């Protein structure tokens, strides 16, 4: 499905004539006031652009199919048949793309994947912000992972809404709702023993995609791979519920920055953490609610009383969550060091 969308984008983006014909199809359709007339490609690096790509394709799906149909048969609409002619290669490519776009397997996969990925769009946007810290990012990641798990548990209900959406699009475009043909002998997987399209796509699309998606999220956001996650435990909301064993483990994790801390050993750090926990327990709820992020807590903590707490907080709130900041500098480097300024001769 992803390759098909990318091929459709390349088909129109690589030819001003084909792009102009698509814009004509949209302008001649008076049923909707549509401002966007250009498809968006699948960006390989920025997931936000992928969300935009799926959204644009969803809104332009029927126009793309109508455009491909007109390229193959110019007699469909007299208003677009006078000034447009197409060579054989263009028609062959359009025929292949049209066959793929009018397949219900591609349609239901596209609708369901767009629905699931739209769930993590806020996470994708927030992780690229400059003012986000580790605690906020961790909390946001956990919320979105829990949301994907909810979709997995209620996959029948979630798929039902996507199936109805795809069915409405299929009815408008005269796409036949059916399952792919079944081979008598499968070498790589078993045949799905059902003829119901809803049950079939639940087994071959929804469940495998959600399981793979959750696996990738858990692999990408492993707390064990980032020592800075332990700094989040210094927040009062977390410190008041920590046990003695967890406190010892926290001290051994924070000693990762031992060269920056004034303490001489893990025992000294653990002793200060016990004092900090006692201070957090006696803290009022109003004060604790205000200290909800690392920056506010850093400004609140007295560095003379709790030096081994204040320094990790300072490290925590300046650490970048992703590589977006470095990539921004790479993108801006061209403005400073252009092609003409690099020339030596």
N, C-alpha and C positions, 0 to 999 in steps of 0.2 A: 504493500500500500504506500509506504513512504517513497519507494523508488518511482512508483507511478505518479505521485504528486510532483516529485522533482522533475520527471520527464515532461509533464504537462507544463510546468513553469518554464523549462528550457525551450520547449516548443514555441511558446509565445514570446518569451523574453529575447530569443535569438533572432527574431524576425520582426522588424517594425511593421511590415505589412500584416502579418498575422495578429500582432498586438492591436493594430488599428482596426482590423476586422472585428476583434473581440469588443473593442470599445464601441463600434457601430452597433453590434448586437445588443449591448447593454443600453445604448441610447435609444434604440428603436423599441425597447421594451418599456412601455408606459405604465406597467403595473406597480413599479416600485421606484422610489426616488433614491437612487444608488450613487454615492459619491465616489467610491473606489472603483477604478476600472483596470487596475494592474495587479497581477498575482505577485505573491511574495515567495521567494525561494527558501529552502530549508538551510538555515545557517549551520555550519559545522561546529561553531564554537559557542555561540550565544543561544541559550535555551529560550530566552525571551522572544527572540526572533522566530523560533519554531512555534511558539504559541500563537504569534501573530499570523504565521503562515497557515496554520490550521484554521484559525478564525476567518481569514480572508477566503480560503478555499471553501469553507462551509457556506459563506454568504454568496459566493460566486459559482457554486457547483452547477446549478441548472444553466447558467449562462455559458459556462465552459462546454457543457455537453451540447447545448444548442449551437454554439459556434462550430464545434467539430462536425455536427450533423450538416450544417450549411456548407462547410468545405467539401464534404463528400457529395452532397446533393444540392446544387444551387437553385433548384426549382422549388425548394421548400418555402421560400419567401421572395416575392418579386422585388421587394424594396431593397434587398441586398444582393440581387443576382446580376445587376447591370454593370457594375464597375469592378467586380472581383473575379479573378480567374486564378486557378491553382495548377501547379505542375504535378506530375505523377508522384514524385517523391513526397511532396507535402500531403497528398491524399492518402498515400500508403501509411505514413506516420500518423495522420489523423485517424485513420481507420483503426489502427492498433490501440491508440490512446482511448478512442471512443469505446471499443470493446472492453477495455479494462475499467473505465469509469462507469460504465453501465452494468458492471457485474455487482450483484448484491453482496458478494463476499467482500469486495473492496469497500463498498458503501458502509456496511455495518461495522467493519473494522475501523474505518475512518471516523465514524460517529462515536464509537466507544472509546477509541484512543484519545480523541479530542476531549471527550467528557472527563476522562481520568486525568489527563495531563493538565486540564484547566484547573484541577483541584490544587496542584502545586505551583500554579502561576504566581500567587503572592509570595511563596517561599523563594522562587527564582528571582523575583524583583528585590525582595528585602535583603537577600544575601549579597547583593551587589552594592548596597548602600554603604556610605563611608561612616555613618554614625552608629552602626550596629556593633554590639559587643558579643563576647562569647556566650554569656548567659542568655541574652535575648535570642541569639541564633540557635542555641541548644533547645530552648523552650519552643521556638517556632518549628524547628525540625521535628521534635517529638509530637507536636500537635498535628502536623501534616502526615507523619507516618501513621499516627493513630487513625487519622481520617481515611487513609488508604486501606488500613486494616478493617475499618467499618465497611467500606465498599466491598472488600473481599468477603466479609461475613454475610453481607446482604447482597450478594452478587445477583441473585434472581430479581430482586426489586430494582437494583440499579440498571441491570441489563434490560429490564422491561421498558423503562423510560427511553433508553437509547434505541431499542428495537422499534418502538412506536414512532420515534423521530425519524429513523431510517425508513420505516414503512411509508410515512407521509411523503418523504422525498421520492421514494421509489414509485409511489402512485402518481405523483406529478410528472415524472419522467418516463412512465411506462416501463419501469424496470421490474423484471419478474423476480418475485421472492422465492428462492429455492436454494437448496443445498448443492454443493458440487457433486459431480458423479463419483461413485464409490468404486474403487478398484477391487477386483476379486481377490487380489493378493497384495498386501502391504508389506514393504520391507523395513520401513523405518518407524512405523507406529501402527497401532490397531485402528480399524475402522470404527467410527462412532456409531453405535447401534441405535440410531434414531433417524426418523424421516422428518421430524419436526424442526423447521429452521431455527426456532428460538432455542431449543435444547441443543441443537448442533453447534451453533455459534457460542453458546455458553461453555461448551466443552473444549472447543478448538480455538476460541479467541479470548473470551473474557477471563476465564480462570487461569490459563497459562500466562497471559499478559500481566495480570495482577500479581501472580506469584513471582514472576521474573522482576516486575517493577519493585516489589517489596524487597526482594533479595538484593537488587542493585542499590536501593536506598540504604539498607543496613550495611552494605559493604562500603558505600561511599562515606557514610557518617558514623564511623566506629569511634566511640569514645576512647577506646584503648589506644588508638593511633594518634591521639592528640593530648599531650600532657596538660595543655592549658585548660582542658575541661575541669580539672580539679580545682581551679581557682573559683569556679562558680559555687563551690561548697562553702566559701567564706561569707556568702551572703547570709544575713540574719535568718531569712526564711528557711534556709537549708541547714544552718549551723545549729539551730535549736533542736532539730530532730536527729542529729548525728549521735551515734553510740560511741562508746569508748574504743571499741575495736576499729570502727570506721575512722575515728579521730587519729589513731595510730597509722592507719593506712594513708590518710590524707597527709600526714606529716612526711611520710616516706615519698609521697608523690611530689609535694611542694619542694622537697630538697633537690629536685631537678634543677632549680635555680639557686643552688647553694652558693655559687660564686657571687651572686648579687645580694644574698641575705646576710645580715649581721650575725646570725646565730652560728655557733661553732659546731653543733651536732644536731642530730634528729631529735634527741631527747629535749634539748633546749627549745626547739621549734614546737614539739608536742606540748611542752609545758605552756608556752605562750598561746597555743591554740585552745588549750583547756581554759585559760583565762579569758580568751576571746569568746568562747562558747558561753561561759558564765555571764559575761557582759551582755551577750545577745539574749540570753534567757531573761535577764532582768530589764531588758529594753521594752519600752511601751509599744503597744501594737501600732499606734499612729506613727511613731518613728520608724518602726520596722517596715511599714508599708511604703514609706517614702524612700527607703534604701532598697529600691527594687532593681537597680542596675549597678554595674561596677563603677561607673563614673561618680554617681551620687555617693556610693559607699566610700570611695577613695577620698572625696572631699570631706567626708564626715569623720573618718578614722584619724585619731591622733597618732602621728608617726613616732612621737617620743614614747608613748605608752605601748603601742603595738607596731613596732618597726617591721617585724616579720610578717605582718598582715598587710600593712600598707604597701610594701614593695611588690608583692605578688599582684595586688589589685592594680597597681600602676602598669605592671607588665601585661595584665589581662585586658585592660581596656584600650591599649594601644596596639595589641596584636590584630592583624587583619584576619578576617574570617576566610576569605577566598583570595585568589590571585588577581582579582579585578583591578586593584589599585596599580599593581605592576603592569598589567596589560594596558591600562589607561596611559601610563607613561610611555609604553612602546608605541601606542597609537599617536601620541603627541610628539614623538621624536622627529617625525617627518617635518613638522613645522619649524623645528629648530635647525635640523641638519637635512636640508633638501638635496635633491640630485645635483643642482647647479653649485651648491656650496661645497659639495664633496669633491668636485673636480679639481685636479691638481694641475691640469694643463689648460 
